[in-house]
Amino acid sequence: MCGILCYTDHDQGQGGPTSNPTVNGPRLDLSGTQALLAHRGPDGQNAVKLACPHQPVVCHFYATLLWLRGRQPVLQPRLDPTRSHVWLWNGDVFGGLPPVPAHENDTQVILARLQASDKGNQIADEHVPDVLGQIQGPFAFVYWRVASGKIWFGRDPLGRHSLLMGRDPRRLFLSSVVDPSEVDAFELPALGIYQLDLAASLGQPASIQIHAWRPDAGATAAHLDARFVLAERTLTSTVSLTSVVSTHTPPGFLPADVDPGSPSVGPHVLAEYLRFYQTTYVEPLESHLSASIRIRAQAQPAQCHRCRQSQPRPSKCVCARVGVLFSGGLDSVLITALLCQVLPIEQSIDLMNVAFQKSDSPGQPGFLVPDRLTGLQALQELQELYPTRRFNFVPVDVTKAELMAMREKRLKKLLYPLTSVLDDSIGCALWFAARGSTTARVLLLGMGADEQFGGYSRHRVRYQREGLSGLQNEMDMELARISERNLGRDNRILSDHGIAARMPFLDENLVNFLASSVPIAVRTRLDMPRGLGDKILLRALAWKLGLRQTALEPKRAIQFGSRIAKLENAKEKGSDKAHRTS
C-alpha cells in the first residue's frame, strides 16, 4: 500500500516560463497533498523528477510506502537502470499474474514484466494494457515510458484504491489523495487503463485514450470532458460485474403452519436451507471466502512493525497483524470466524468497534450504541467457538467535540471530492474505527457483501416492485458502481492511518463465482422477513459455522449502528450536501 503522486510542470530550462504561458499553468504548491500522502505510507518516501524528451515538460513523481510485501522495503517511484521506465504502484497482486513469491515485492515484479516480454525484448506500447489487465487485486498505478512519451494510469475494475485527477487540462495531475485547497480534482472512474501521449502537440489538451474494462464504459466516459476517448479494443476484465440470469426457483423453506414472525422460524429456515444447499452453494462459498481471507491476511511481513523495530527483535511475533472492522454484524463476524481458521492459533486479532457519544447532556457520555452491544454479543459467541484465540476487542469512543475537530482538521480533505451527508457519516465512522488498530497493519472489511447478497433495504423495495429481474438489475448496477459510490472514499479514509484496508468479499474469484454460479434467488430471499431472507446464503454459512446468534442479526448500516447519524442531524437525508465538509 502506498500513496502515489504524478504531475507535470513546464520546464523552465527549455525556453523559460514565458515561452508558452498557456502550458501547464502556474507552479504547484503541494505541501498539503504530500502531507496527506505521508500518512498513507509511514515506512518511507521518495521523489523523482524527469524531463520529457519530446516537449519542454518536467514530470514529477512522488510516493510514500507502507511496507507489506517482500523481505525488504522497496521505495518508489521505481526506475530501471536506464531511467527509461518510471513506475508508481499502489496495490496488491493476489492473482492473475504468476504467483509472486513471498520474498519478492510485487512492485518490482510488475515493472520487470512491463519492461520485457518472454523473449527478452521490450514489449510494444499497445501491449501494456494487456499486462496490467491481467492483475487480480486492488490497485491504482502510473507508468511512464520516457522514450515513447506515453503515460498509462488507472484503477482496478472494482476501483478498490483511490486515484484522483486534476481538472486543469494544461497539466497532468494524478494522486491517491488531494488537499482541495491546492488542486481542483475529480475521482478517476474505474473504467479501464488510461493512456496519455506526452509527445502530443504542446499547448493543446491531448486526448486520453481509455482501454475499457467493459463494452458499456462509454456511458460513464461520456460524462468526462472531451479529452477522454474510448480505444477501439476492449480489455478482458478480471472480474464479472453482471450475474447470469437463472430460472432456478428455490423451495419455500417457510413452514406453512408457522407464523412468519415466530422466533422459531429463523432457526428452522436456516437449518433447512443449509441442508438443501450445503454442497451446491454454501460450502463452495465458504471455500472461496476462506481463500480470499487467507491471502489477504498472510500477504504481509511475518512480524508486526513493533516487533520488527524492537531491539533485540523477538524470535516470534504473537501480536495482532490483522484487524477487523467489527460491528458485530453478519459480515464482520463471518470474516472474523473464517480468519480464526486460517491464522496461526497464537496470533491475536484486533476487533475495532466504533461508537459515537449518545448525548451532549452532562453526566450522560454513554457509548452503548447498537453496534457496541452487538459487537460485545458477537465477541462472546466467537470466544465460545474459538476459546484458544485471543481477541483484542478495541472500543473506539468518539465525542461530538472530537468528531467536529478532526473533520475540520483532516477528514474533509480525505473525503474530497465527495460532499454528501452519507459520505461524511460513513467516512468519519470508518476513520475513527480504523484509528483503534493496535499493531495490525492489515484491516479486513465487509464491503461488497450487501451489493452481492441483497443486504440493502432498497433491494427489498425493488424486489417488491419488479420481482427477481428488477432485483438482479439493481444488484448488478450497484456492484458496477461500487467504485464511485464507496471504495475510492473508503480507501482514502482508511489508508490515512498507515494501514492496508482489504475487502475479502470483493476478491475476483469470489465475485466471479457468485456472478456465474449462484442465482440471485439463492443469495437473498426477500420474500422472507428482514434479518432472515436478506443475505440468506451468508446467514446459512454463519449457521454452519455455529454462529447461531449472528446468523439472525438484522443488518444495520454503520452510520446508524455507531450513532454518528443521530449525533449530527437526524433530519438530514444521505444525499444532501454536507455543508460541514465545505
Secondary structure by P-SEA (a helix, b strand, c coil): cbbbbbbcccccccccccccccccccccccaaaaaaaaaacccccbbbbbbcccccbbbbbbbcccccccccccccccccccccbbbbbccccccccccccccccaaaaaaaaaacccccccccccaaaaaaaaccccccbbbbcccccbbbbbccccccbbbbbbccccbbbbccccccccccccccccccbbbbccccccccbbbbbbccccccaaaaaaaccccccccccccccccccccccccccccccccccccccccaaaaaaaaaaaaacccccaaaaaaaaaaaaaaaaacccccccccccccccccccccccccccccccaaaaaaaaaaaacccccbbbbbbbbbccccccccccccccaaaaaaaaaaaaaaaacccccccbbbbbbcaaaaaaaaaacccccccccccaaaaaaaaaaaaaacccccccbbbbbccccccccccaaaaaaaacccaaaaaaaaaaaaaacccccaaaaaaaaacccbbbbbccccaaaaaaaacccccccccccccccccccaaaaaaaaaaaccccccccccccccccccccccccccccccccccccc
